[in-house]
Every structure is written in C-alpha cells, then in structure tokens.
C-alpha cells in the first residue's frame, strides 16, 4: 500500500490507532484457523471513523477484513488478500441495558462474557454461549451467527437480534430492525447480515433481546456402554417433552485422550458421556431431573452423577470445559469441524467419521451438542506434514458428503470462512451460489469486504 | 395478455388449472385488503410447473403475483399490475412428519390449522398461530413471517424454518437451509425469503422445525380500571420471570363495541382486559397461574377468572376470538394496523392513538399482543367515503410517526404490502431502501415478482 494512502487512513483514526510495523501486522494476521498478510491495521472508535475508512477503501479498491476477537475457527477473519484489518477492539461500550424493555444496545467489541455478566446482574439473560464466550466479541458472534451449548433450548445469536447498525462497503450507514421484538418491515436485513462473515458490511452497533434469567438449574452427568444407548437417551429425554438447556456429548476417544493428558478421573471405559443440564423454575427443574434420573436407572446406564448446587455442577463440567485445552496441548494443530445433522443421524455420523479417521490414519475425538445434532469432530493434526493435511482434506470431504446425505449442514455454528470453502459445493448447488454471489455483488460491487472467502470462485490457500 | 401467450401458459398447467373467465379473474383479484386486475390465474401442482411458468413469464416480462389463501391484511397478494395470479391452493400436501427429528416438510398450500392438527396428533407442536390460522396457508405465513398470540413465548414463523424450496424470478429452483436445526452455511437465504412478501421468489416447499407439545395450559382473564394498571400487570408478570404463551390486550372501546353488537357479557366498565395463558409442565403452569392470581389480588384488579380446563379456557377466549367478526359486521371496512413498540411504550401508543382517532373523527378499537408490544389498532371505516379515507391516511401517518419515535416498527406481523407503503420512509431511510432495492434487483432484475408493492418507487393505489 502506498505511503500516501496510508497517510490518508491515518488521518481518519490518528497515528495511535493506525498500525503498520511488522510486529503489529504479524499480531493482526492470525485468527484461530489461519494466517494472512495485512498491510495496515486500523482500530476505529466510532461509526463515523468506520464509515470514512470504508469510503476511502471503496474508492481505492482496498480489501478490508473486519476483525473481532479473531476466535474464528474457520478462518473468517484471516486477511488473505492483504489490505486493511479493521480491528473492532476499541468499539467496546455497553450503551444501554433496559430492564423495562428487556434489551441491550452494545458496540461490536464487547466481550460476550461481559454482556452475560452485565445483564445477569439485573436479573436478565443473554443465552448464546459460544465456547469462546470469555474472549469472543459480540460483533463476531453476530457475523458468525454463533451458537453454543445453551442454544439447544434457547436458540442461536440470530434469535436474539432486534436490530443492527452496519457500515456498508461504500461507507453508507445501514440501520436494520428496531427495538421491537416483532418486526416484519421490509426484508430481514438483520438476519441477512447475521452470519454473513464480514462479507456484506461492518457491524458497528447491536441491539439484542434479553429474557428473564432462569431461576435455577441442575446438571446431570451420565455415561454409556454404547453409542446407541447414549443416542437413545437423547431421543428419550426430548421425547418426554424435556428440552434441556444443554445436552453435551463426549465420545470414548475424547474421554481417553483427555484423561491421558490431564488425569481428571474421566470414565475411559465408557463409549460415550452425556452432560445434561436443565434450567427454569425450581419445580420444573426438580421434575425434569427426576425423569432423567429415572431413565438412567431404568435403562441401566453405566453411571450417573447429579450436581445439585453450582459447585457440584461446575465439577461435572470440568471434563467438557477444560478437555479441549488438554487436546490443544497434546497436538500441534487442532481442527474442530461442526458438521450438524438431524438428531436421528448422530450415531451414523459419529460411527462413519470414526471409520474414516481410522481409514485415513488421522487422530479424532468427538464432542457435540447432541440435542441439536451439532457435532464437533476434532482432528489432531500436524500442519507441517503436507501429506497428512492432504489426507485430512480427503477425509473431510467424505465426512461432509455423509453429513449432507443425512440432511445436515457443513456448519452448525463455526461458519464457512476459508476452512469449509472447498466443500461448499457438497451442500450449496449452482443456483444457491449464484444467488449468494448476486447479493454480495449488489451490496459490495467492488468486492472489498473480506475477500478470498466462501463466496470466491478461487479460494485462497491460507498460511498457518 | 395475448391469446397466444395464454395458450403457452395453459400448456404448462392444462386447461382446468388455467383460468381467465371474468368470474374467475374477479374471484382471484382480492385479498383481505384490496383488489387488483389479474389477466390470468394459474394453479400449479408441482415445482416444475411453477418453474416453467416463471421461465416464460420472465422471458415475456409478465407480472406474477403469488397467492396463498389471500388472508393478507396489507394487500400483499393484490395483483395490482395485472399479469398472472399464481394461486398455490393445489400444492397442499404434507410430505413428511418426522417425530424422530421433530420436523415436517409441507407444500405451501397446506392450511396452517391442518399442520397444527397433524403434528399435535403425534405429540408435536408448531407454535405460530396467526389469527387467520384456520384458513391461512403455510406458504403465505412464510412470505409474511406471520406471528400470532402464542409468538410471545414461542417466536414467529421465521423461528421455525429449517429450509425452503423457492422458485426464483427466472424459474431456477433455489434450495435453502437443511434438515438440521443449526445451520450457518452461507447467507441466511431462508430468512431473506421469509417475510419478503412474494417479491423475491415463489415458495414451493417448506421444512419446519417442531417442538414437543406442551403438557397443559391455564387461561386467566383479568380486567382493569385503567390502562396503566393493565400495563403494570404485564411488566409485573414478565418481571417475575414468567413468559406466558399469550398476553392478549383488549381496550374499552373494543369491549364496548363488541358487547353492543354481540351481547357476550363483556365488562364494558373496564378500561382494559388482559387474557393471559401459560403453558408447559403441570407444576410450572400451576405455580405461574398462582403468581398471576396473587398479583391480581394484591393489586386489586377489577376482576379475574381462571379457566382450569379446556372448556373453561375456550369460554374465556370468546370475547377475543369472535369479537373481530362482530366488528366486521358492524362496519363496511376494517383496517387492522399492527404498530409494534417496546413494551414500556404500550400505554403511550394506546393513549396517543385514541387521541388521534378522536381528533380525526375515526372509529377505533384496540387489541394487541401486550407481551411483545404488538398492538392492533383496528379502524372502522367507510371505503366509499373518500374524505374519511384521506383523514384516516393522515391519522395513520401520525400514529406510525409516534410508533417509530417509540423505537417501534410499522409492522409486527402483517407486513408492508400496499397498505403501509406510503409510511415506509418513516422507518426505513434512503440507505435501507437502496439496500432492499439492490437485493430485489439482484434476484429479480426484470421486477416481475409481485410488482407495485413496498419496494416500488411509485406505489399503486388499490381498488376495494
């Protein structure tokens, strides 16, 4: 990028928030999946600055990659075509929490956990809880349509959006939605932006709907001899009219791998473990927990433990929460896919994915949100081993083919980004791609917003 | 339309499903808001027929207005620019109900009530319940993103869509979503189509998510001395962590007008009536009903009645359910707006709308879904009285201006169509309109789909 152009961008945000030293560029070149090559990093503080930056970038045809906390697992914020990284860290104010209208207005750089804590302190609840919630930004959650364990009962980020403020590719400011919970005025631009992975606009303000905080919860940890027993339990629970807050699945490979590294006392002889949480009014929670315990006794599960207070609950979550940290420690590189299928197809997906992993010689463990069919096959890899990565690529294609055959989707919550771009044609046909590209072209005719990603004809190979 | 062209369309669907006698054209010229002037009515039975019709219409530049049960209150299906009415009546099969994966696949012409009954017979539940549910079609519900009383607790049509099959303007078949409940693969075309009012495509198949049928419910009818008391009760109930299934509001003008016509024994001295319904597990329902009754006693409401079984419940609903039939009988023409505001703003909207009605001399009663701020000011009009209609138009503009000032929206569930087109600029600014039009142009470059509606520069004045 020419020095004269850099000077013009610097004029918009000032020298402290315009970074281009090699160290700064390197620091902003990564997300949790891959590495790009930015030429300039800008940290705007206002919608007006974002607008000015995009006006200039649009005029000059400079790529702009919006970046939240860069926790993307799919390479959504990797700046693969150079240009500008637009880092939203400094737009991090909670502008309003209304207990009366049960909503919050926040800037995109607010950490999800901070929003959780702020609204819970006044008796309200913001359900979406992606695994990265203690560091992820709300803006990134919206751009990804992030999910999380609690989404089984409460729905995903999309379901909590009332309105957005979005700066479009040409720098114009678009306001979508309203403060009303029902709104069918015009096209649903709020939800078009949600999950668009930074390719249609830069989110500068988010209005979220809040709900009353559940009164209490109960956690139940159960283990099974076979995959089928675990799967039947899921059907049984939901069939009994119980919609748990979470229904987390861990397979034997996960339990064994984590136990080997971390020595948590996990049941390595079990074929699967289910972590079940129910929340709501005390009476309902009590009854639902009783029904689940009854099922466990009647159908002879291997083991069942009930957490009756927050401390006991937290203990039951340990294997699920810190296990992935252990996995990261045990391998150079980890890819967590999020193939999602109708719940009846979970045993097929789990079994076939393990078969493929054995066939292709790739280390695999499987986690998942079993209640909504959102599985997380986690592959432990060596990114420097090109041959292994090529094998992994073939395995992924096979797995996604099966996923789509099951009526499922490539991604339940991580998005497509760079990672799943090569597999997109398994799910989205030519008409679908043409339609998405027509919308992209209508809103970003020069293609400056987050280029090189899922909509591109020729996706870019990422660095690590 | 030229005879030779009519012959080509007739060839696609056969002579029985290609109508153009004056009687048939008249029968298909209306929806519940206005009248248009179709030149041809086609009743396709398959996606292939819809696709062939659109290919030909696209080539010849013929307007196509998709039509469900024509229960639209906003003129969404009025064929104002002539051309073809595409009546979806005959695509009315329920293709699948899966209890295992809790989903149904249906054609657009399935009556909403039939879907309700079919899934409830196997213990499942499809929550959206627009007032017209006993005659409306699912396809129209999707095109409108229809709401209903139960949407307070359960969300609107949008929240139950897994995937759609849509024939685009050029006749290509687009498939969106999947059978998985979480799906973030590409842009959210499912929700872009939902609520697009027939302007982006013709829906030919709908996959909906189902939930377990609630175990039981309880209905509570309460009356109040003042609007404020009713409004405070709504805040109190939700503040107590109770999310009722429905929280229906009826104002004094409604009670008096309906009572005068129908003699149901409604409490005409009350300033407002709230019909509260809670559902779920027996224990929870029992406790929630008790809390609401306690509130009623402590805060001295005028009256409270509890329906403890389905028959008693149905009796309490009578005033709400058949009241509008009485209103229709009492006036030549009725317009039900659906101005929607954050709940704290309901008293302001109700009070100011009554003030406006008095000022402009228009008869008004107000219903509403109080829990989500979705009000229904219902105006009783004489459409042949041009001067009165002009006054009503000015009143509407004032009312919508106040609605938007309150952070609300022109439409919570009826859509914009023809009816609210003149007021759209109160809520959607130039950037918003430009963005919507860019999307429309990208997907329907010749503008053949449902022309003359909310996106048009110059909206068409409807006939009655």
Interface residues (C-beta under 8 A of the other chain):
Chain A: X98 X99 X100 X101 X102 X103 X123 X144 X145 X147 X151 X155 X156 X158 X159 X168 X172 X173 X174 X175 X176 X177 X178 X179 X180 X181 X182 X183 X184 X185 X186 X187 X188 X189 X191 X192 X194 X195 X196 X200 X211 X212 X213 X214 X215 X235 X238 X239 X240 X241 X242 X243 X280 X281 X283 X284 X287 X288 X340 X341 X342 X343 X344 X345 X369 X372 X373 X374 X404 X406 X407 X408 X409 X410 X411 X412 X413 X414 X415 X416 X420 X424 X427 X428 X429 X431 X432 X434 X435 X436 X438 X439 X441 X442 X443 X454
Chain B: X98 X99 X100 X101 X102 X103 X123 X144 X145 X147 X151 X155 X156 X158 X159 X168 X172 X173 X174 X175 X176 X177 X178 X179 X180 X181 X182 X183 X184 X185 X186 X187 X188 X189 X191 X192 X194 X195 X196 X200 X211 X212 X213 X214 X215 X235 X238 X239 X240 X241 X242 X243 X280 X281 X283 X284 X287 X288 X340 X341 X342 X343 X344 X345 X369 X372 X373 X374 X404 X406 X407 X408 X409 X410 X411 X412 X413 X414 X415 X416 X420 X424 X427 X428 X429 X431 X432 X434 X435 X436 X438 X439 X441 X442 X443 X454
